[in-house]
Amino acid sequence: MARKNREEGEDATIDMTPMLDIVFIMLIFFIVTTVFVKEAGIQVNKPDGTMAVMHKNANIFVAITEDGSIWMDKREIKVDSVRANLERLMAEQPTDYVIIQADTKSKHGIVVEVMDQVKAAGIDRISVAVRS
């Protein structure tokens, strides 16, 4: 068999273009399929509970503090704007659950008003967060 002799100026190179294409496609795939959780943005003193169940696909949290302020997506909002904020968040990432994190000393009436706004936004599954 005849061997091919290389000339001195000829170097073996590897074409990196297909590998870079695959890396960029994988990066785009992981960015698109990532789930972003919309935290409330404030910590509250949640009531104790023994029968707590964590919903895996819940990614929108609404916090109600002791003084009655409502926090959503790391911003303080008013009760009347809960529905509009929920609709905006659901347009970004649809979900069937909203978790309300109400402080143990928050007023029941405010929690019910927030729940009404969540229902008006079209979400039927509302959970109240507890400390287990």
KELUM-49078 format. One record per atom (N, C-alpha, C): residue in three letters; residue number from 1; x, y negated, z; atom name. Coordinates in steps of 0.1 Angstrom, whole numbers, always signed. Each point is the difference from the previous one (the first is absolute). Layout:
Ala/NUM/X/Y/Z/CA
...
END
This chain:
Met/1/+8/+12/+0/N
Met/1/-8/-12/+0/CA
Met/1/+9/-12/+0/C
Ala/2/-5/-10/-7/N
Ala/2/+8/-12/-1/CA
Ala/2/-5/-9/+11/C
Arg/3/+10/-6/+7/N
Arg/3/-3/-10/+10/CA
Arg/3/+0/-14/-5/C
Lys/4/-9/-8/+5/N
Lys/4/+0/-14/-5/CA
Lys/4/+9/-8/+9/C
Asn/5/+9/-6/-5/N
Asn/5/+10/-8/+8/CA
Asn/5/-5/-15/+0/C
Arg/6/+0/-5/+12/N
Arg/6/-4/-14/+2/CA
Arg/6/+11/-10/-3/C
Glu/7/-4/-11/-6/N
Glu/7/+10/-10/-2/CA
Glu/7/+2/-8/+13/C
Glu/8/+10/-7/+2/N
Glu/8/+3/-7/+12/CA
Glu/8/-10/-11/+3/C
Gly/9/-6/-7/-9/N
Gly/9/-9/-11/+2/CA
Gly/9/-14/+5/+3/C
Glu/10/-3/+13/-1/N
Glu/10/-14/+5/+1/CA
Glu/10/-2/+4/+15/C
Asp/11/-10/-6/+7/N
Asp/11/-3/+4/+14/CA
Asp/11/-14/+6/+0/C
Ala/12/-2/+9/+9/N
Ala/12/-13/+7/+2/CA
Ala/12/-8/-9/+9/C
Thr/13/-12/-4/-4/N
Thr/13/-9/-9/+8/CA
Thr/13/-14/+7/+2/C
Ile/14/-6/-4/+11/N
Ile/14/-13/+6/+3/CA
Ile/14/-10/-12/-2/C
Asp/15/-11/+2/-7/N
Asp/15/-10/-10/-2/CA
Asp/15/-9/+0/+12/C
Met/16/+0/-11/+7/N
Met/16/-7/-2/+13/CA
Met/16/-15/-5/-2/C
Thr/17/-3/-3/-12/N
Thr/17/-13/-6/-3/CA
Thr/17/-12/+9/+4/C
Pro/18/+0/+13/-4/N
Pro/18/-11/+8/+4/CA
Pro/18/-2/+2/+15/C
Met/19/+12/+0/+8/N
Met/19/-1/+1/+14/CA
Met/19/-6/-12/+6/C
Leu/20/+4/-12/-5/N
Leu/20/-5/-12/+5/CA
Leu/20/-15/-2/-3/C
Asp/21/-4/+5/-11/N
Asp/21/-15/+0/-3/CA
Asp/21/-8/+8/+10/C
Ile/22/+5/+12/+3/N
Ile/22/-6/+9/+9/CA
Ile/22/-1/-7/+14/C
Val/23/+11/-6/+5/N
Val/23/+0/-6/+13/CA
Val/23/-10/-12/+0/C
Phe/24/-1/-8/-10/N
Phe/24/-9/-11/+0/CA
Phe/24/-15/+5/+0/C
Ile/25/-2/+11/-8/N
Ile/25/-14/+6/+0/CA
Ile/25/-4/+5/+14/C
Met/26/+10/+7/+7/N
Met/26/-3/+5/+13/CA
Met/26/-2/-12/+10/C
Leu/27/+7/-10/-1/N
Leu/27/-2/-12/+8/CA
Leu/27/-13/-6/-2/C
Ile/28/-5/-1/-12/N
Ile/28/-13/-6/-3/CA
Ile/28/-11/+10/+6/C
Phe/29/+2/+13/-2/N
Phe/29/-10/+9/+6/CA
Phe/29/-1/-1/+15/C
Phe/30/+11/-1/+7/N
Phe/30/-1/-1/+14/CA
Phe/30/-5/-13/+5/C
Ile/31/+2/-11/-7/N
Ile/31/-6/-13/+3/CA
Ile/31/-15/+1/-2/C
Val/32/-4/+5/-10/N
Val/32/-15/+1/-3/CA
Val/32/-7/+9/+9/C
Thr/33/+5/+11/+4/N
Thr/33/-7/+10/+9/CA
Thr/33/+2/-3/+15/C
Thr/34/+7/-10/+4/N
Thr/34/+2/-3/+14/CA
Thr/34/-13/-6/+6/C
Val/35/-3/+4/+12/N
Val/35/-12/-6/+7/CA
Val/35/+5/-10/+9/C
Phe/36/-6/-12/-1/N
Phe/36/+4/-11/+9/CA
Phe/36/-11/-2/+11/C
Val/37/+4/+0/+12/N
Val/37/-9/-2/+11/CA
Val/37/-1/-14/+3/C
Lys/38/-13/-5/+1/N
Lys/38/-2/-14/+3/CA
Lys/38/-2/-2/+15/C
Glu/39/+11/-2/+7/N
Glu/39/-1/-2/+15/CA
Glu/39/-8/-12/+4/C
Ala/40/-5/+0/+12/N
Ala/40/-7/-12/+4/CA
Ala/40/+9/-12/+3/C
Gly/41/+12/+3/+6/N
Gly/41/+10/-10/+2/CA
Gly/41/+1/-4/+14/C
Ile/42/-7/+6/+9/N
Ile/42/+1/-3/+15/CA
Ile/42/-3/+12/+8/C
Gln/43/+6/+1/+11/N
Gln/43/-2/+12/+9/CA
Gln/43/-11/-4/+10/C
Val/44/-9/+10/+2/N
Val/44/-11/-2/+10/CA
Val/44/+0/+11/+10/C
Asn/45/-6/-2/+11/N
Asn/45/+0/+10/+11/CA
Asn/45/-13/+8/-3/C
Lys/46/+2/+12/-6/N
Lys/46/-11/+8/-5/CA
Lys/46/-5/+8/+12/C
Pro/47/-13/+4/+0/N
Pro/47/-5/+8/+11/CA
Pro/47/+5/+14/-1/C
Asp/48/-1/+7/+11/N
Asp/48/+4/+14/+1/CA
Asp/48/-11/+9/-7/C
Gly/49/+5/+11/-6/N
Gly/49/-10/+9/-6/CA
Gly/49/+6/+14/+0/C
Thr/50/-8/+10/+1/N
Thr/50/+5/+14/+0/CA
Thr/50/-3/+8/-13/C
Met/51/-10/-5/-7/N
Met/51/-4/+8/-12/CA
Met/51/+4/-8/-13/C
Ala/52/+12/-6/+0/N
Ala/52/+4/-8/-11/CA
Ala/52/+4/+9/-12/C
Val/53/-3/-5/-12/N
Val/53/+4/+7/-13/CA
Val/53/+6/-11/-9/C
Met/54/+12/+4/-5/N
Met/54/+7/-10/-9/CA
Met/54/-4/+4/-14/C
His/55/-5/-11/-7/N
His/55/-4/+2/-15/CA
His/55/+13/-3/-8/C
Lys/56/+3/+10/-9/N
Lys/56/+12/-2/-8/CA
Lys/56/-1/-10/-10/C
Asn/57/-11/-2/-6/N
Asn/57/-2/-10/-11/CA
Asn/57/-5/-13/+4/C
Ala/58/+1/-3/+13/N
Ala/58/-4/-14/+5/CA
Ala/58/+12/-9/-1/C
Asn/59/-2/-11/-7/N
Asn/59/+12/-9/-2/CA
Asn/59/-4/-14/+2/C
Ile/60/-12/-3/+5/N
Ile/60/-4/-14/+3/CA
Ile/60/-3/-1/+15/C
Phe/61/+6/-9/+7/N
Phe/61/-2/-2/+14/CA
Phe/61/-5/-14/+3/C
Val/62/-10/-1/+9/N
Val/62/-5/-12/+4/CA
Val/62/+1/-1/+15/C
Ala/63/+7/-10/+6/N
Ala/63/+3/-1/+14/CA
Ala/63/-9/-11/+6/C
Ile/64/-5/+3/+12/N
Ile/64/-8/-10/+7/CA
Ile/64/+6/-2/+14/C
Thr/65/+5/-12/+3/N
Thr/65/+7/-2/+12/CA
Thr/65/-9/-3/+12/C
Glu/66/+6/-1/+12/N
Glu/66/-8/-3/+12/CA
Glu/66/-8/-13/-1/C
Asp/67/+6/-10/-6/N
Asp/67/-7/-13/-1/CA
Asp/67/-9/-1/-12/C
Gly/68/-2/+11/-8/N
Gly/68/-10/+0/-11/CA
Gly/68/+6/-3/-14/C
Ser/69/+13/-2/-1/N
Ser/69/+5/-4/-13/CA
Ser/69/+2/+13/-8/C
Ile/70/-2/-1/-13/N
Ile/70/+0/+12/-9/CA
Ile/70/+12/-1/-9/C
Trp/71/+8/+11/+0/N
Trp/71/+12/+0/-8/CA
Trp/71/-1/+11/-11/C
Met/72/+4/-4/-12/N
Met/72/+0/+9/-11/CA
Met/72/+11/-3/-10/C
Asp/73/+7/+10/-4/N
Asp/73/+12/-2/-9/CA
Asp/73/+9/-10/+5/C
Lys/74/+3/+0/+13/N
Lys/74/+10/-9/+7/CA
Lys/74/-4/-14/+0/C
Arg/75/-13/-3/-1/N
Arg/75/-6/-14/+0/CA
Arg/75/-12/+0/+9/C
Glu/76/-1/-11/+7/N
Glu/76/-12/-2/+8/CA
Glu/76/-11/-5/-9/C
Ile/77/-12/+6/+0/N
Ile/77/-11/-4/-8/CA
Ile/77/-13/-2/+8/C
Lys/78/-10/-6/-6/N
Lys/78/-13/-2/+7/CA
Lys/78/-9/+12/-4/C
Val/79/-10/+2/+8/N
Val/79/-10/+11/-2/CA
Val/79/-6/-1/-13/C
Asp/80/-3/-12/-5/N
Asp/80/-7/-1/-13/CA
Asp/80/+9/+4/-12/C
Ser/81/+13/+0/+2/N
Ser/81/+9/+3/-11/CA
Ser/81/+5/+14/+0/C
Val/82/-5/+9/+9/N
Val/82/+4/+14/+1/CA
Val/82/-4/+7/-13/C
Arg/83/-12/-2/-5/N
Arg/83/-5/+6/-12/CA
Arg/83/+9/-3/-12/C
Ala/84/+2/-13/-2/N
Ala/84/+8/-4/-11/CA
Ala/84/+14/+5/+0/C
Asn/85/+6/+0/+12/N
Asn/85/+14/+6/+1/CA
Asn/85/+0/+15/-2/C
Leu/86/-10/+7/+4/N
Leu/86/-1/+14/-2/CA
Leu/86/-2/+3/-15/C
Glu/87/-8/-8/-7/N
Glu/87/-2/+2/-14/CA
Glu/87/+13/-2/-8/C
Arg/88/+8/-10/+4/N
Arg/88/+12/-3/-6/CA
Arg/88/+10/+12/+2/C
Leu/89/+1/+5/+13/N
Leu/89/+9/+11/+3/CA
Leu/89/-4/+13/-7/C
Met/90/-14/+2/-2/N
Met/90/-4/+12/-7/CA
Met/90/+2/-1/-15/C
Ala/91/+1/-12/-5/N
Ala/91/+3/-1/-14/CA
Ala/91/+15/+4/-3/C
Glu/92/+8/-3/+10/N
Glu/92/+14/+4/-1/CA
Glu/92/+2/+15/+2/C
Gln/93/-7/+5/+10/N
Gln/93/+1/+14/+3/CA
Gln/93/-13/+6/+6/C
Pro/94/-7/+7/-8/N
Pro/94/-13/+5/+4/CA
Pro/94/+1/+10/+12/C
Thr/95/-9/-1/+9/N
Thr/95/-1/+9/+12/CA
Thr/95/-14/+2/+4/C
Asp/96/-2/+11/+8/N
Asp/96/-14/+2/+6/CA
Asp/96/+0/-3/+15/C
Tyr/97/+11/-2/+6/N
Tyr/97/+1/-2/+14/CA
Tyr/97/+5/-14/+4/C
Val/98/-5/-6/+10/N
Val/98/+5/-11/+7/CA
Val/98/+1/+3/+15/C
Ile/99/+12/-3/+5/N
Ile/99/+2/+2/+15/CA
Ile/99/-1/-13/+7/C
Ile/100/-8/-1/+10/N
Ile/100/-2/-12/+8/CA
Ile/100/+8/+2/+13/C
Gln/101/+10/-8/+3/N
Gln/101/+8/+0/+12/CA
Gln/101/-5/-11/+9/C
Ala/102/-10/+4/+9/N
Ala/102/-6/-10/+9/CA
Ala/102/+7/+1/+13/C
Asp/103/+3/-12/+6/N
Asp/103/+6/+0/+14/CA
Asp/103/-11/+5/+10/C
Thr/104/+5/+5/+11/N
Thr/104/-10/+5/+10/CA
Thr/104/-8/-11/+6/C
Lys/105/+5/-12/+0/N
Lys/105/-8/-12/+6/CA
Lys/105/-6/-8/-11/C
Ser/106/+0/+4/-13/N
Ser/106/-7/-8/-10/CA
Ser/106/-15/+2/+2/C
Lys/107/-7/-10/-5/N
Lys/107/-15/+0/+1/CA
Lys/107/-6/+9/-10/C
His/108/-10/+8/+4/N
His/108/-7/+10/-8/CA
His/108/-6/-7/-12/C
Gly/109/-6/-12/+2/N
Gly/109/-7/-6/-11/CA
Gly/109/+9/-3/-12/C
Ile/110/+13/-4/+3/N
Ile/110/+9/-3/-11/CA
Ile/110/+4/+13/-8/C
Val/111/+1/+11/+8/N
Val/111/+3/+12/-7/CA
Val/111/-11/+5/-9/C
Val/112/-12/-2/+5/N
Val/112/-12/+3/-9/CA
Val/112/-1/-9/-12/C
Glu/113/+3/-13/+2/N
Glu/113/+0/-9/-12/CA
Glu/113/+11/+5/-10/C
Val/114/+11/+3/+4/N
Val/114/+11/+5/-9/CA
Val/114/-5/+13/-7/C
Met/115/-6/+9/+8/N
Met/115/-5/+12/-6/CA
Met/115/-11/-3/-11/C
Asp/116/-8/-9/+2/N
Asp/116/-10/-4/-10/CA
Asp/116/+7/-6/-12/C
Gln/117/+10/-8/+1/N
Gln/117/+7/-5/-11/CA
Gln/117/+7/+11/-8/C
Val/118/+5/+10/+7/N
Val/118/+7/+12/-7/CA
Val/118/-11/+7/-8/C
Lys/119/-11/+3/+6/N
Lys/119/-11/+6/-7/CA
Lys/119/-5/-8/-12/C
Ala/120/+0/-13/+1/N
Ala/120/-4/-9/-11/CA
Ala/120/+10/+1/-11/C
Ala/121/+12/+3/+3/N
Ala/121/+11/+1/-10/CA
Ala/121/-1/+13/-8/C
Gly/122/-9/+9/+5/N
Gly/122/-2/+13/-7/CA
Gly/122/+8/+12/+6/C
Ile/123/+5/-2/+12/N
Ile/123/+7/+11/+6/CA
Ile/123/-9/+6/+11/C
Asp/124/-4/+13/-1/N
Asp/124/-9/+6/+9/CA
Asp/124/+8/+7/+12/C
Arg/125/+12/+3/-2/N
Arg/125/+7/+7/+11/CA
Arg/125/+9/-9/+8/C
Ile/126/-4/-3/+12/N
Ile/126/+7/-9/+9/CA
Ile/126/+4/+8/+12/C
Ser/127/+13/-1/+4/N
Ser/127/+5/+6/+12/CA
Ser/127/+5/-10/+9/C
Val/128/-1/+2/+13/N
Val/128/+5/-8/+11/CA
Val/128/+12/+6/+6/C
Ala/129/+11/-7/+0/N
Ala/129/+13/+6/+4/CA
Ala/129/+0/+1/+16/C
Val/130/+5/+11/+5/N
Val/130/+2/+2/+14/CA
Val/130/+14/+4/+3/C
Arg/131/+4/-1/+13/N
Arg/131/+13/+4/+4/CA
Arg/131/-2/+14/+6/C
Ser/132/+7/+10/-6/N
Ser/132/-2/+14/+5/CA
Ser/132/+11/+5/+8/C
END
